[in-house]
Amino acid sequence: MKFFMLLGGFFGFAITLAASTMAGCDLWWAVFQSSLGCMVGAYLFRMFRKVVAASVREVAVQKARSRVQEAALPS
């Protein structure tokens, strides 16, 4: 989970900093906005990781159930 939060924070900071500087903001204001973008990006990636993990877990459970059902069927 830490890896995804760090990755999201980095992307949020980098994208927000690039957008702010391209918009012509002062450096201190661009860095301030980037720090907020860092937090938002980190939490978005955290939520995305939770959704992906839940989906992978659900698929694994469904595959296990189908294997049990196939084994229980008489041949």
PyMOL Python script that loads the backbone (N, CA, C, O; Angstrom):
from pymol import cmd

cmd.read_pdbstr("""\
ATOM      1  N   MET A   1       0.825  -1.176   0.000  1.00  0.00           N
ATOM      2  CA  MET A   1       0.000   0.000   0.000  1.00  0.00           C
ATOM      3  C   MET A   1       0.879   1.253   0.000  1.00  0.00           C
ATOM      4  O   MET A   1       0.531   2.255  -0.625  1.00  0.00           O
ATOM      5  N   LYS A   2       1.984   1.200   0.679  1.00  0.00           N
ATOM      6  CA  LYS A   2       2.854   2.376   0.721  1.00  0.00           C
ATOM      7  C   LYS A   2       3.386   2.716  -0.662  1.00  0.00           C
ATOM      8  O   LYS A   2       3.505   3.888  -1.021  1.00  0.00           O
ATOM      9  N   PHE A   3       3.704   1.683  -1.438  1.00  0.00           N
ATOM     10  CA  PHE A   3       4.239   1.914  -2.774  1.00  0.00           C
ATOM     11  C   PHE A   3       3.242   2.669  -3.636  1.00  0.00           C
ATOM     12  O   PHE A   3       3.616   3.610  -4.335  1.00  0.00           O
ATOM     13  N   PHE A   4       1.982   2.271  -3.596  1.00  0.00           N
ATOM     14  CA  PHE A   4       0.968   2.927  -4.414  1.00  0.00           C
ATOM     15  C   PHE A   4       0.716   4.354  -3.942  1.00  0.00           C
ATOM     16  O   PHE A   4       0.492   5.245  -4.761  1.00  0.00           O
ATOM     17  N   MET A   5       0.750   4.577  -2.638  1.00  0.00           N
ATOM     18  CA  MET A   5       0.570   5.944  -2.144  1.00  0.00           C
ATOM     19  C   MET A   5       1.743   6.819  -2.554  1.00  0.00           C
ATOM     20  O   MET A   5       1.546   7.971  -2.941  1.00  0.00           O
ATOM     21  N   LEU A   6       2.958   6.293  -2.474  1.00  0.00           N
ATOM     22  CA  LEU A   6       4.126   7.065  -2.896  1.00  0.00           C
ATOM     23  C   LEU A   6       4.076   7.358  -4.389  1.00  0.00           C
ATOM     24  O   LEU A   6       4.371   8.472  -4.821  1.00  0.00           O
ATOM     25  N   LEU A   7       3.709   6.374  -5.157  1.00  0.00           N
ATOM     26  CA  LEU A   7       3.619   6.547  -6.600  1.00  0.00           C
ATOM     27  C   LEU A   7       2.544   7.571  -6.960  1.00  0.00           C
ATOM     28  O   LEU A   7       2.767   8.440  -7.803  1.00  0.00           O
ATOM     29  N   GLY A   8       1.392   7.467  -6.327  1.00  0.00           N
ATOM     30  CA  GLY A   8       0.316   8.427  -6.567  1.00  0.00           C
ATOM     31  C   GLY A   8       0.695   9.832  -6.137  1.00  0.00           C
ATOM     32  O   GLY A   8       0.363  10.805  -6.814  1.00  0.00           O
ATOM     33  N   GLY A   9       1.393   9.941  -5.008  1.00  0.00           N
ATOM     34  CA  GLY A   9       1.846  11.245  -4.554  1.00  0.00           C
ATOM     35  C   GLY A   9       2.838  11.868  -5.513  1.00  0.00           C
ATOM     36  O   GLY A   9       2.779  13.066  -5.792  1.00  0.00           O
ATOM     37  N   PHE A  10       3.744  11.056  -6.014  1.00  0.00           N
ATOM     38  CA  PHE A  10       4.722  11.566  -6.969  1.00  0.00           C
ATOM     39  C   PHE A  10       4.044  12.045  -8.240  1.00  0.00           C
ATOM     40  O   PHE A  10       4.331  13.139  -8.725  1.00  0.00           O
ATOM     41  N   PHE A  11       3.138  11.227  -8.786  1.00  0.00           N
ATOM     42  CA  PHE A  11       2.441  11.618 -10.007  1.00  0.00           C
ATOM     43  C   PHE A  11       1.574  12.852  -9.779  1.00  0.00           C
ATOM     44  O   PHE A  11       1.528  13.745 -10.625  1.00  0.00           O
ATOM     45  N   GLY A  12       0.889  12.903  -8.639  1.00  0.00           N
ATOM     46  CA  GLY A  12       0.068  14.068  -8.338  1.00  0.00           C
ATOM     47  C   GLY A  12       0.900  15.331  -8.233  1.00  0.00           C
ATOM     48  O   GLY A  12       0.510  16.382  -8.741  1.00  0.00           O
ATOM     49  N   PHE A  13       2.054  15.231  -7.572  1.00  0.00           N
ATOM     50  CA  PHE A  13       2.933  16.387  -7.437  1.00  0.00           C
ATOM     51  C   PHE A  13       3.473  16.818  -8.793  1.00  0.00           C
ATOM     52  O   PHE A  13       3.451  18.003  -9.125  1.00  0.00           O
ATOM     53  N   ALA A  14       3.956  15.861  -9.575  1.00  0.00           N
ATOM     54  CA  ALA A  14       4.573  16.187 -10.857  1.00  0.00           C
ATOM     55  C   ALA A  14       3.564  16.782 -11.839  1.00  0.00           C
ATOM     56  O   ALA A  14       3.861  17.770 -12.511  1.00  0.00           O
ATOM     57  N   ILE A  15       2.394  16.195 -11.923  1.00  0.00           N
ATOM     58  CA  ILE A  15       1.384  16.689 -12.860  1.00  0.00           C
ATOM     59  C   ILE A  15       0.894  18.069 -12.450  1.00  0.00           C
ATOM     60  O   ILE A  15       0.728  18.950 -13.293  1.00  0.00           O
ATOM     61  N   THR A  16       0.660  18.258 -11.151  1.00  0.00           N
ATOM     62  CA  THR A  16       0.182  19.555 -10.682  1.00  0.00           C
ATOM     63  C   THR A  16       1.255  20.632 -10.833  1.00  0.00           C
ATOM     64  O   THR A  16       0.945  21.769 -11.190  1.00  0.00           O
ATOM     65  N   LEU A  17       2.502  20.284 -10.565  1.00  0.00           N
ATOM     66  CA  LEU A  17       3.585  21.252 -10.729  1.00  0.00           C
ATOM     67  C   LEU A  17       3.733  21.653 -12.191  1.00  0.00           C
ATOM     68  O   LEU A  17       3.902  22.832 -12.499  1.00  0.00           O
ATOM     69  N   ALA A  18       3.669  20.689 -13.080  1.00  0.00           N
ATOM     70  CA  ALA A  18       3.779  20.997 -14.508  1.00  0.00           C
ATOM     71  C   ALA A  18       2.613  21.878 -14.969  1.00  0.00           C
ATOM     72  O   ALA A  18       2.811  22.848 -15.702  1.00  0.00           O
ATOM     73  N   ALA A  19       1.408  21.536 -14.536  1.00  0.00           N
ATOM     74  CA  ALA A  19       0.246  22.321 -14.943  1.00  0.00           C
ATOM     75  C   ALA A  19       0.300  23.737 -14.369  1.00  0.00           C
ATOM     76  O   ALA A  19      -0.060  24.698 -15.048  1.00  0.00           O
ATOM     77  N   SER A  20       0.744  23.863 -13.138  1.00  0.00           N
ATOM     78  CA  SER A  20       0.806  25.185 -12.512  1.00  0.00           C
ATOM     79  C   SER A  20       1.861  26.065 -13.162  1.00  0.00           C
ATOM     80  O   SER A  20       1.626  27.250 -13.398  1.00  0.00           O
ATOM     81  N   THR A  21       3.007  25.496 -13.449  1.00  0.00           N
ATOM     82  CA  THR A  21       4.057  26.307 -14.072  1.00  0.00           C
ATOM     83  C   THR A  21       3.683  26.664 -15.511  1.00  0.00           C
ATOM     84  O   THR A  21       4.003  27.757 -15.979  1.00  0.00           O
ATOM     85  N   MET A  22       3.018  25.767 -16.203  1.00  0.00           N
ATOM     86  CA  MET A  22       2.583  26.073 -17.566  1.00  0.00           C
ATOM     87  C   MET A  22       1.472  27.128 -17.582  1.00  0.00           C
ATOM     88  O   MET A  22       1.307  27.853 -18.563  1.00  0.00           O
ATOM     89  N   ALA A  23       0.716  27.204 -16.487  1.00  0.00           N
ATOM     90  CA  ALA A  23      -0.341  28.206 -16.387  1.00  0.00           C
ATOM     91  C   ALA A  23       0.213  29.575 -16.011  1.00  0.00           C
ATOM     92  O   ALA A  23      -0.509  30.571 -16.028  1.00  0.00           O
ATOM     93  N   GLY A  24       1.503  29.617 -15.671  1.00  0.00           N
ATOM     94  CA  GLY A  24       2.139  30.896 -15.377  1.00  0.00           C
ATOM     95  C   GLY A  24       2.095  31.308 -13.922  1.00  0.00           C
ATOM     96  O   GLY A  24       2.278  32.487 -13.618  1.00  0.00           O
ATOM     97  N   CYS A  25       1.857  30.376 -13.011  1.00  0.00           N
ATOM     98  CA  CYS A  25       1.825  30.701 -11.581  1.00  0.00           C
ATOM     99  C   CYS A  25       3.240  30.932 -11.058  1.00  0.00           C
ATOM    100  O   CYS A  25       4.217  30.445 -11.626  1.00  0.00           O
ATOM    101  N   ASP A  26       3.328  31.686  -9.964  1.00  0.00           N
ATOM    102  CA  ASP A  26       4.607  31.851  -9.292  1.00  0.00           C
ATOM    103  C   ASP A  26       5.078  30.505  -8.761  1.00  0.00           C
ATOM    104  O   ASP A  26       4.275  29.597  -8.546  1.00  0.00           O
ATOM    105  N   LEU A  27       6.385  30.382  -8.552  1.00  0.00           N
ATOM    106  CA  LEU A  27       6.955  29.100  -8.125  1.00  0.00           C
ATOM    107  C   LEU A  27       6.414  28.673  -6.762  1.00  0.00           C
ATOM    108  O   LEU A  27       6.081  27.504  -6.570  1.00  0.00           O
ATOM    109  N   TRP A  28       6.321  29.612  -5.809  1.00  0.00           N
ATOM    110  CA  TRP A  28       5.850  29.226  -4.477  1.00  0.00           C
ATOM    111  C   TRP A  28       4.400  28.768  -4.521  1.00  0.00           C
ATOM    112  O   TRP A  28       4.025  27.843  -3.801  1.00  0.00           O
ATOM    113  N   TRP A  29       3.579  29.402  -5.355  1.00  0.00           N
ATOM    114  CA  TRP A  29       2.177  28.998  -5.476  1.00  0.00           C
ATOM    115  C   TRP A  29       2.065  27.654  -6.200  1.00  0.00           C
ATOM    116  O   TRP A  29       1.211  26.835  -5.860  1.00  0.00           O
ATOM    117  N   ALA A  30       2.913  27.430  -7.181  1.00  0.00           N
ATOM    118  CA  ALA A  30       2.907  26.158  -7.910  1.00  0.00           C
ATOM    119  C   ALA A  30       3.306  25.009  -6.987  1.00  0.00           C
ATOM    120  O   ALA A  30       2.736  23.921  -7.058  1.00  0.00           O
ATOM    121  N   VAL A  31       4.292  25.259  -6.116  1.00  0.00           N
ATOM    122  CA  VAL A  31       4.716  24.215  -5.175  1.00  0.00           C
ATOM    123  C   VAL A  31       3.628  23.959  -4.141  1.00  0.00           C
ATOM    124  O   VAL A  31       3.404  22.813  -3.753  1.00  0.00           O
ATOM    125  N   PHE A  32       2.950  25.011  -3.691  1.00  0.00           N
ATOM    126  CA  PHE A  32       1.837  24.831  -2.753  1.00  0.00           C
ATOM    127  C   PHE A  32       0.728  24.002  -3.386  1.00  0.00           C
ATOM    128  O   PHE A  32       0.222  23.067  -2.765  1.00  0.00           O
ATOM    129  N   GLN A  33       0.348  24.332  -4.603  1.00  0.00           N
ATOM    130  CA  GLN A  33      -0.681  23.561  -5.299  1.00  0.00           C
ATOM    131  C   GLN A  33      -0.211  22.122  -5.531  1.00  0.00           C
ATOM    132  O   GLN A  33      -1.005  21.184  -5.458  1.00  0.00           O
ATOM    133  N   SER A  34       1.061  21.959  -5.806  1.00  0.00           N
ATOM    134  CA  SER A  34       1.598  20.624  -6.033  1.00  0.00           C
ATOM    135  C   SER A  34       1.559  19.782  -4.773  1.00  0.00           C
ATOM    136  O   SER A  34       1.352  18.570  -4.844  1.00  0.00           O
ATOM    137  N   SER A  35       1.753  20.403  -3.622  1.00  0.00           N
ATOM    138  CA  SER A  35       1.663  19.639  -2.372  1.00  0.00           C
ATOM    139  C   SER A  35       0.234  19.139  -2.155  1.00  0.00           C
ATOM    140  O   SER A  35       0.029  18.028  -1.666  1.00  0.00           O
ATOM    141  N   LEU A  36      -0.743  19.954  -2.517  1.00  0.00           N
ATOM    142  CA  LEU A  36      -2.133  19.497  -2.436  1.00  0.00           C
ATOM    143  C   LEU A  36      -2.405  18.401  -3.467  1.00  0.00           C
ATOM    144  O   LEU A  36      -3.110  17.432  -3.187  1.00  0.00           O
ATOM    145  N   GLY A  37      -1.838  18.570  -4.658  1.00  0.00           N
ATOM    146  CA  GLY A  37      -1.972  17.539  -5.691  1.00  0.00           C
ATOM    147  C   GLY A  37      -1.321  16.243  -5.283  1.00  0.00           C
ATOM    148  O   GLY A  37      -1.786  15.164  -5.651  1.00  0.00           O
ATOM    149  N   CYS A  38      -0.244  16.340  -4.521  1.00  0.00           N
ATOM    150  CA  CYS A  38       0.441  15.151  -4.010  1.00  0.00           C
ATOM    151  C   CYS A  38      -0.480  14.364  -3.079  1.00  0.00           C
ATOM    152  O   CYS A  38      -0.586  13.143  -3.191  1.00  0.00           O
ATOM    153  N   MET A  39      -1.140  15.062  -2.166  1.00  0.00           N
ATOM    154  CA  MET A  39      -2.041  14.383  -1.233  1.00  0.00           C
ATOM    155  C   MET A  39      -3.236  13.767  -1.966  1.00  0.00           C
ATOM    156  O   MET A  39      -3.627  12.634  -1.683  1.00  0.00           O
ATOM    157  N   VAL A  40      -3.805  14.510  -2.898  1.00  0.00           N
ATOM    158  CA  VAL A  40      -4.956  14.006  -3.643  1.00  0.00           C
ATOM    159  C   VAL A  40      -4.563  12.791  -4.480  1.00  0.00           C
ATOM    160  O   VAL A  40      -5.283  11.794  -4.510  1.00  0.00           O
ATOM    161  N   GLY A  41      -3.416  12.879  -5.160  1.00  0.00           N
ATOM    162  CA  GLY A  41      -2.951  11.749  -5.959  1.00  0.00           C
ATOM    163  C   GLY A  41      -2.681  10.516  -5.119  1.00  0.00           C
ATOM    164  O   GLY A  41      -2.999   9.400  -5.529  1.00  0.00           O
ATOM    165  N   ALA A  42      -2.096  10.711  -3.943  1.00  0.00           N
ATOM    166  CA  ALA A  42      -1.806   9.578  -3.067  1.00  0.00           C
ATOM    167  C   ALA A  42      -3.081   8.879  -2.622  1.00  0.00           C
ATOM    168  O   ALA A  42      -3.153   7.650  -2.647  1.00  0.00           O
ATOM    169  N   TYR A  43      -4.084   9.644  -2.217  1.00  0.00           N
ATOM    170  CA  TYR A  43      -5.333   9.031  -1.771  1.00  0.00           C
ATOM    171  C   TYR A  43      -6.119   8.413  -2.920  1.00  0.00           C
ATOM    172  O   TYR A  43      -6.798   7.403  -2.731  1.00  0.00           O
ATOM    173  N   LEU A  44      -6.036   9.007  -4.107  1.00  0.00           N
ATOM    174  CA  LEU A  44      -6.701   8.394  -5.261  1.00  0.00           C
ATOM    175  C   LEU A  44      -6.065   7.052  -5.620  1.00  0.00           C
ATOM    176  O   LEU A  44      -6.770   6.084  -5.903  1.00  0.00           O
ATOM    177  N   PHE A  45      -4.741   6.998  -5.607  1.00  0.00           N
ATOM    178  CA  PHE A  45      -4.070   5.738  -5.895  1.00  0.00           C
ATOM    179  C   PHE A  45      -4.351   4.715  -4.802  1.00  0.00           C
ATOM    180  O   PHE A  45      -4.445   3.519  -5.080  1.00  0.00           O
ATOM    181  N   ARG A  46      -4.483   5.173  -3.568  1.00  0.00           N
ATOM    182  CA  ARG A  46      -4.804   4.257  -2.466  1.00  0.00           C
ATOM    183  C   ARG A  46      -6.177   3.631  -2.683  1.00  0.00           C
ATOM    184  O   ARG A  46      -6.346   2.422  -2.521  1.00  0.00           O
ATOM    185  N   MET A  47      -7.159   4.458  -3.052  1.00  0.00           N
ATOM    186  CA  MET A  47      -8.496   3.933  -3.320  1.00  0.00           C
ATOM    187  C   MET A  47      -8.482   3.004  -4.528  1.00  0.00           C
ATOM    188  O   MET A  47      -9.145   1.966  -4.524  1.00  0.00           O
ATOM    189  N   PHE A  48      -7.730   3.372  -5.561  1.00  0.00           N
ATOM    190  CA  PHE A  48      -7.633   2.532  -6.749  1.00  0.00           C
ATOM    191  C   PHE A  48      -7.039   1.168  -6.393  1.00  0.00           C
ATOM    192  O   PHE A  48      -7.502   0.142  -6.893  1.00  0.00           O
ATOM    193  N   ARG A  49      -6.023   1.150  -5.539  1.00  0.00           N
ATOM    194  CA  ARG A  49      -5.415  -0.107  -5.127  1.00  0.00           C
ATOM    195  C   ARG A  49      -6.415  -0.974  -4.361  1.00  0.00           C
ATOM    196  O   ARG A  49      -6.449  -2.190  -4.549  1.00  0.00           O
ATOM    197  N   LYS A  50      -7.220  -0.364  -3.508  1.00  0.00           N
ATOM    198  CA  LYS A  50      -8.218  -1.125  -2.755  1.00  0.00           C
ATOM    199  C   LYS A  50      -9.250  -1.748  -3.688  1.00  0.00           C
ATOM    200  O   LYS A  50      -9.665  -2.889  -3.486  1.00  0.00           O
ATOM    201  N   VAL A  51      -9.661  -1.005  -4.704  1.00  0.00           N
ATOM    202  CA  VAL A  51     -10.644  -1.526  -5.659  1.00  0.00           C
ATOM    203  C   VAL A  51     -10.044  -2.686  -6.446  1.00  0.00           C
ATOM    204  O   VAL A  51     -10.701  -3.707  -6.645  1.00  0.00           O
ATOM    205  N   VAL A  52      -8.804  -2.534  -6.894  1.00  0.00           N
ATOM    206  CA  VAL A  52      -8.148  -3.594  -7.659  1.00  0.00           C
ATOM    207  C   VAL A  52      -7.948  -4.830  -6.791  1.00  0.00           C
ATOM    208  O   VAL A  52      -8.186  -5.950  -7.243  1.00  0.00           O
ATOM    209  N   ALA A  53      -7.513  -4.636  -5.545  1.00  0.00           N
ATOM    210  CA  ALA A  53      -7.304  -5.775  -4.650  1.00  0.00           C
ATOM    211  C   ALA A  53      -8.612  -6.507  -4.372  1.00  0.00           C
ATOM    212  O   ALA A  53      -8.637  -7.737  -4.347  1.00  0.00           O
ATOM    213  N   ALA A  54      -9.685  -5.776  -4.165  1.00  0.00           N
ATOM    214  CA  ALA A  54     -10.987  -6.410  -3.925  1.00  0.00           C
ATOM    215  C   ALA A  54     -11.459  -7.170  -5.159  1.00  0.00           C
ATOM    216  O   ALA A  54     -12.040  -8.248  -5.037  1.00  0.00           O
ATOM    217  N   SER A  55     -11.218  -6.625  -6.335  1.00  0.00           N
ATOM    218  CA  SER A  55     -11.617  -7.310  -7.571  1.00  0.00           C
ATOM    219  C   SER A  55     -10.813  -8.587  -7.774  1.00  0.00           C
ATOM    220  O   SER A  55     -11.369  -9.618  -8.151  1.00  0.00           O
ATOM    221  N   VAL A  56      -9.520  -8.523  -7.528  1.00  0.00           N
ATOM    222  CA  VAL A  56      -8.674  -9.719  -7.671  1.00  0.00           C
ATOM    223  C   VAL A  56      -9.095 -10.779  -6.668  1.00  0.00           C
ATOM    224  O   VAL A  56      -9.158 -11.962  -7.001  1.00  0.00           O
ATOM    225  N   ARG A  57      -9.385 -10.364  -5.444  1.00  0.00           N
ATOM    226  CA  ARG A  57      -9.820 -11.298  -4.413  1.00  0.00           C
ATOM    227  C   ARG A  57     -11.140 -11.949  -4.807  1.00  0.00           C
ATOM    228  O   ARG A  57     -11.318 -13.151  -4.610  1.00  0.00           O
ATOM    229  N   GLU A  58     -12.063 -11.174  -5.358  1.00  0.00           N
ATOM    230  CA  GLU A  58     -13.363 -11.704  -5.754  1.00  0.00           C
ATOM    231  C   GLU A  58     -13.221 -12.703  -6.901  1.00  0.00           C
ATOM    232  O   GLU A  58     -13.893 -13.735  -6.907  1.00  0.00           O
ATOM    233  N   VAL A  59     -12.369 -12.413  -7.855  1.00  0.00           N
ATOM    234  CA  VAL A  59     -12.145 -13.340  -8.966  1.00  0.00           C
ATOM    235  C   VAL A  59     -11.535 -14.640  -8.463  1.00  0.00           C
ATOM    236  O   VAL A  59     -11.907 -15.720  -8.922  1.00  0.00           O
ATOM    237  N   ALA A  60     -10.601 -14.544  -7.525  1.00  0.00           N
ATOM    238  CA  ALA A  60      -9.982 -15.752  -6.968  1.00  0.00           C
ATOM    239  C   ALA A  60     -11.013 -16.609  -6.244  1.00  0.00           C
ATOM    240  O   ALA A  60     -10.986 -17.835  -6.357  1.00  0.00           O
ATOM    241  N   VAL A  61     -11.914 -15.984  -5.506  1.00  0.00           N
ATOM    242  CA  VAL A  61     -12.958 -16.726  -4.796  1.00  0.00           C
ATOM    243  C   VAL A  61     -13.906 -17.385  -5.795  1.00  0.00           C
ATOM    244  O   VAL A  61     -14.303 -18.534  -5.599  1.00  0.00           O
ATOM    245  N   GLN A  62     -14.267 -16.686  -6.846  1.00  0.00           N
ATOM    246  CA  GLN A  62     -15.160 -17.256  -7.860  1.00  0.00           C
ATOM    247  C   GLN A  62     -14.513 -18.447  -8.556  1.00  0.00           C
ATOM    248  O   GLN A  62     -15.182 -19.446  -8.818  1.00  0.00           O
ATOM    249  N   LYS A  63     -13.224 -18.354  -8.858  1.00  0.00           N
ATOM    250  CA  LYS A  63     -12.536 -19.484  -9.489  1.00  0.00           C
ATOM    251  C   LYS A  63     -12.488 -20.678  -8.552  1.00  0.00           C
ATOM    252  O   LYS A  63     -12.673 -21.816  -8.983  1.00  0.00           O
ATOM    253  N   ALA A  64     -12.241 -20.426  -7.280  1.00  0.00           N
ATOM    254  CA  ALA A  64     -12.196 -21.519  -6.309  1.00  0.00           C
ATOM    255  C   ALA A  64     -13.569 -22.179  -6.187  1.00  0.00           C
ATOM    256  O   ALA A  64     -13.659 -23.404  -6.119  1.00  0.00           O
ATOM    257  N   ARG A  65     -14.627 -21.387  -6.159  1.00  0.00           N
ATOM    258  CA  ARG A  65     -15.978 -21.954  -6.083  1.00  0.00           C
ATOM    259  C   ARG A  65     -16.301 -22.792  -7.317  1.00  0.00           C
ATOM    260  O   ARG A  65     -16.900 -23.862  -7.204  1.00  0.00           O
ATOM    261  N   SER A  66     -15.905 -22.310  -8.491  1.00  0.00           N
ATOM    262  CA  SER A  66     -16.203 -23.072  -9.703  1.00  0.00           C
ATOM    263  C   SER A  66     -15.423 -24.378  -9.729  1.00  0.00           C
ATOM    264  O   SER A  66     -15.934 -25.388 -10.212  1.00  0.00           O
ATOM    265  N   ARG A  67     -14.201 -24.378  -9.222  1.00  0.00           N
ATOM    266  CA  ARG A  67     -13.423 -25.630  -9.158  1.00  0.00           C
ATOM    267  C   ARG A  67     -14.065 -26.627  -8.202  1.00  0.00           C
ATOM    268  O   ARG A  67     -14.107 -27.826  -8.477  1.00  0.00           O
ATOM    269  N   VAL A  68     -14.565 -26.118  -7.075  1.00  0.00           N
ATOM    270  CA  VAL A  68     -15.233 -27.008  -6.100  1.00  0.00           C
ATOM    271  C   VAL A  68     -16.512 -27.559  -6.705  1.00  0.00           C
ATOM    272  O   VAL A  68     -16.818 -28.739  -6.531  1.00  0.00           O
ATOM    273  N   GLN A  69     -17.259 -26.731  -7.409  1.00  0.00           N
ATOM    274  CA  GLN A  69     -18.506 -27.191  -8.021  1.00  0.00           C
ATOM    275  C   GLN A  69     -18.227 -28.212  -9.111  1.00  0.00           C
ATOM    276  O   GLN A  69     -18.972 -29.183  -9.244  1.00  0.00           O
ATOM    277  N   GLU A  70     -17.164 -28.016  -9.899  1.00  0.00           N
ATOM    278  CA  GLU A  70     -16.817 -28.968 -10.948  1.00  0.00           C
ATOM    279  C   GLU A  70     -16.361 -30.288 -10.345  1.00  0.00           C
ATOM    280  O   GLU A  70     -16.642 -31.353 -10.894  1.00  0.00           O
ATOM    281  N   ALA A  71     -15.662 -30.224  -9.222  1.00  0.00           N
ATOM    282  CA  ALA A  71     -15.203 -31.458  -8.569  1.00  0.00           C
ATOM    283  C   ALA A  71     -16.362 -32.204  -7.937  1.00  0.00           C
ATOM    284  O   ALA A  71     -16.318 -33.429  -7.829  1.00  0.00           O
ATOM    285  N   ALA A  72     -17.404 -31.486  -7.512  1.00  0.00           N
ATOM    286  CA  ALA A  72     -18.551 -32.115  -6.853  1.00  0.00           C
ATOM    287  C   ALA A  72     -19.505 -32.757  -7.852  1.00  0.00           C
ATOM    288  O   ALA A  72     -20.297 -33.620  -7.473  1.00  0.00           O
ATOM    289  N   LEU A  73     -19.446 -32.356  -9.119  1.00  0.00           N
ATOM    290  CA  LEU A  73     -20.339 -32.939 -10.116  1.00  0.00           C
ATOM    291  C   LEU A  73     -19.952 -34.389 -10.408  1.00  0.00           C
ATOM    292  O   LEU A  73     -18.770 -34.707 -10.542  1.00  0.00           O
ATOM    293  N   PRO A  74     -20.941 -35.256 -10.506  1.00  0.00           N
ATOM    294  CA  PRO A  74     -20.619 -36.652 -10.840  1.00  0.00           C
ATOM    295  C   PRO A  74     -20.178 -36.767 -12.300  1.00  0.00           C
ATOM    296  O   PRO A  74     -20.734 -36.114 -13.184  1.00  0.00           O
ATOM    297  N   SER A  75     -19.196 -37.585 -12.528  1.00  0.00           N
ATOM    298  CA  SER A  75     -18.670 -37.754 -13.897  1.00  0.00           C
ATOM    299  C   SER A  75     -19.429 -38.777 -14.668  1.00  0.00           C
ATOM    300  O   SER A  75     -19.112 -39.035 -15.830  1.00  0.00           O
TER     301      SER A  75
END
""", "prot")
cmd.dss("prot")
cmd.show_as("cartoon", "prot")
cmd.util.cbc("prot")
cmd.orient("prot")
